[in-house]
């Protein structure tokens, strides 16, 4: 299966005003049979583990593209 590069960005309002924001860029090789939605959910779940303060944040950007140029 092909390797993909992804970028995910999210933001969440802070109780006192303003926003918390974060992004993550990496590579993933989806399992056979995974859809784009399945892959997004795996990436979003891992993002929440890495950045628990943004676990329920609104995704503002997501890109998933073949890594091979």
ABEGO torsion letter per residue (X at the ends): XBBBBBBBBBBBBBAAEEBBBBBBBBBBBBBBGBBAAAAAAAAAAAAAAABAAAAABBBABBBBBBABX
